Amino acid sequence: MSTTHEAGWAHAPGALRGPSWLREPADPNALVPHLWSRTARKVDGVLQVGGIPVTELAAQHGTPAYVLDEDDFRARARAFREAFSDFDVFYAGKAFLSTAVARWVAEEGLHLDVCSAGELLVAERAGFDMARVGYHGNNKSEAELARAVRLGVGRIIVDSFDEVERLTRLTAEGPDRPDRLVRVMVRVTAGVEAHTHEYIATAHEDQKFGFSITSGDALEAVRRVQEAPALELRGLHSHIGSQIFDSSGFEVAARRVLALHARVRDELGVVMPETDLGGGFGIAYTTQDDPAEPARLAAEMRAIVEHECRALGLDVPRLSIEPGRAIVGPSMCTIYTVGTVKEVALDGGARRTYVSVDGGMSDNIRTALYDADYSCTLAGRDSGAAGRLSRVVGKHCEAGDVVVKDEFLPADVAPGDLLAVPATGAYCRSLASNYNHALRPPVVAVRDGASRVVVRRETEEDLLATDVGDE
Ligand SMILES: *Cc1c(COP(=O)(O)O)cnc(C)c1O
């Protein structure tokens, strides 16, 4: 806990202090626009998204519910495609995927990354052009690879020697058509680990993904893919982490990855035409975060790659990136209903206000899992009360079931009030669970004053469907 005195609210003896970055807003009803999707606004204190008051959405669809701003999603997808117009932009489906979203991704001209058989199934169900799908994962089974090959997936990102062998065996008969070589990228660890506001460059990475460049494994993997007659070696893939705010981590990764391109050319006589620099572009969850515009990132990444290629005497490869969070994250908010408000006495005499909502770690595990910061707002009415530092918690049987660690909410927040948490589009519904037999909330898409359910709320029948008893 911070020991510095923040202006105003922290001067009372025993007053609770939030994290040093959190400032008490002049008006606790006001939205911080850059944390919200672009159609979000308050009208007479009521949050509206896509032209619909969340009071109406709550009445119609219940709470908790994820509200997906379709215009915002499409605008962000388009912004990446336009800023990175000379790249292939793969939307990372693991952030959030449904058949509706897969269609929007296709309509906005992006490619799609999947990293499991289930995500591939959603893409298939959505009618996504398989030639524009990339398939990731560190443990793809033979059956999963066979299916991907049969479907004609555009690129398979191989992650182990076992997988190269499986894929070689599967395609040993040769391609079923000469134009159906299986396109492969080799995932490498560039020895860069990005963490929000910093990155760490290391010689080795002690993690499960990719082939190490420094050990020579990456070069060996490239050689084996190159030798397999039905595989078409496209290039190298590197993904350095998530919530990255500048291009310095990408710079180190690109330098190491392109050096391997040059080495493959020199030692194996093979020019690989593509490089994928992965995803991880950061978004604003709270006022601490200041993400860069896609256009700036694109210009910087282009300059880095061109500079390195010039130095290595390489032609600039076709580049791709894989944003997930940066497209869908800010496009969704979660609406909850307050159930209880409790004041808890802390050591030193301060009191913390716990506001319990009707969801929690089953619909947003990121706070518990990553110690993530979120913000929230009173969404269903205006309040004349002063701000009070509050903690928003869920209804699960875990002390760590926290949704928003610290936020100034109006002091009169009471049972029945609606709260909304912005920036819950990425890794919330996709990581949602049935913990405590919770029903996973729906995803309600909003646009131009109309709402429609694109993922429905689970029912009690869904909950019991897999419980076959002992008969
Ligand atoms: C998770 C992941 C992404 C997307 O990361 P974001 O932080 O959502 O942008 C992209 N590529 C790969 C290989 C990933 O594993």
Ligand as a Chemical Component Dictionary entry (heavy atoms), coordinates in Angstrom:
data_LIG
# 
_chem_comp.id                   LIG 
_chem_comp.type                 NON-POLYMER 
_chem_comp.pdbx_formal_charge   0 
_chem_comp.three_letter_code    LIG 
# 
loop_
_chem_comp_atom.comp_id 
_chem_comp_atom.atom_id 
_chem_comp_atom.alt_atom_id 
_chem_comp_atom.type_symbol 
_chem_comp_atom.charge 
_chem_comp_atom.model_Cartn_x 
_chem_comp_atom.model_Cartn_y 
_chem_comp_atom.model_Cartn_z 
_chem_comp_atom.pdbx_ordinal 
LIG C1 C1 C 0 -2.240 -14.741 -27.154 1  
LIG C2 C2 C 0 -1.589 -14.641 -28.464 2  
LIG C3 C3 C 0 -1.859 -13.550 -29.286 3  
LIG C4 C4 C 0 -2.765 -12.419 -28.897 4  
LIG O1 O1 O 0 -2.312 -11.733 -27.787 5  
LIG P1 P1 P 0 -3.046 -10.354 -27.375 6  
LIG O2 O2 O 0 -2.352 -9.961  -26.120 7  
LIG O3 O3 O 0 -4.477 -10.672 -27.161 8  
LIG O4 O4 O 0 -2.854 -9.424  -28.503 9  
LIG C5 C5 C 0 -1.254 -13.516 -30.530 10 
LIG N1 N1 N 0 -0.437 -14.509 -30.941 11 
LIG C6 C6 C 0 -0.176 -15.577 -30.169 12 
LIG C7 C7 C 0 0.732  -16.626 -30.685 13 
LIG C8 C8 C 0 -0.722 -15.682 -28.912 14 
LIG O5 O5 O 0 -0.437 -16.739 -28.165 15 
# 
loop_
_chem_comp_bond.comp_id 
_chem_comp_bond.atom_id_1 
_chem_comp_bond.atom_id_2 
_chem_comp_bond.value_order 
_chem_comp_bond.pdbx_ordinal 
LIG C1 C2 SING 1  
LIG C2 C3 SING 2  
LIG C2 C8 DOUB 3  
LIG C3 C4 SING 4  
LIG C3 C5 DOUB 5  
LIG C4 O1 SING 6  
LIG O1 P1 SING 7  
LIG P1 O2 DOUB 8  
LIG P1 O3 SING 9  
LIG P1 O4 SING 10 
LIG C5 N1 SING 11 
LIG N1 C6 DOUB 12 
LIG C6 C7 SING 13 
LIG C6 C8 SING 14 
LIG C8 O5 SING 15 
# 
